[in-house]
Amino acid sequence: MNTFVNYAGIAALFALVLLPALVGLARERRIDRALRAAERSQGAEPPHAEGAARPVTATRRPSIGSWARV
């Protein structure tokens, strides 16, 4: 019985170590599928920009050396 408990403990630790990697792999595959689908749909029909708003361009203030001086 001790041997079975030892094997079960090792299997549980092994699963805990592999779980984050397997979850990350599944997430990466889902993202890859979404990107491939977006590429396929983008090639089929070009986006229409006539009614779209212009992108906002933000300008950065020059660094003045200290965060206290505004």
N, C-alpha and C positions, 0 to 999 in steps of 0.2 A: 504494500500500500504506500510506503514511503517513496518508492521509485515512481509510482504514478503521480503523486503529489509534486515531486521534484520536476518531472517532465511537464506537468501542467503549469507550474510556476515559471519554468523557462519559456514555455510557449506563450504565456501571458506577457512576460517581459519583452519577448521578441515582437509580439503584436503591438505593444505600446511603442516600441521603437520604430516600427515600420508604418504605423498609422499616419503620422504627419506626412511622410513621403508619399504614401498612396493617395491621401487627400489632395496634396499638391499636384500630383500627376493627373488626377481626375479633373482638377480645376484647369490645368494647362491644356488638356485635351478639349475641354469645353470652350475655352477661349480660342483655340486654334480653329475649331469648327465654326465659331461665330465669325472669325476673321475671313475664313475661306468663303463663307456664305455672303459676307459683305462685299468681298472682291468680285464674286460672281454677279451679284445684283448691280454693282456699280458699273460693270462692263456692259450690262444689258441696256441701261437707260441713263444718260447723263443727267446730273442734277440741274434743276432750273433755278437760276439765281436772280431772276427778274424781280420777284417780290420779296427777296430776302433782304434783311437789314445789313448795313455795312458793319464789318467787325470793328470793335472799339480798340483803338490803339492807346495804350497807357504810356505815359512818359515818366521816366524815373527822375527823381530829383537827384542832383549831384550829391555825393557824399560830402558832408561838412565836417567830418572828423569826430563828432560827438553826438550821441542821441539826445542830449539835454538841450542843445541849441536847435531852435526850430526856425 
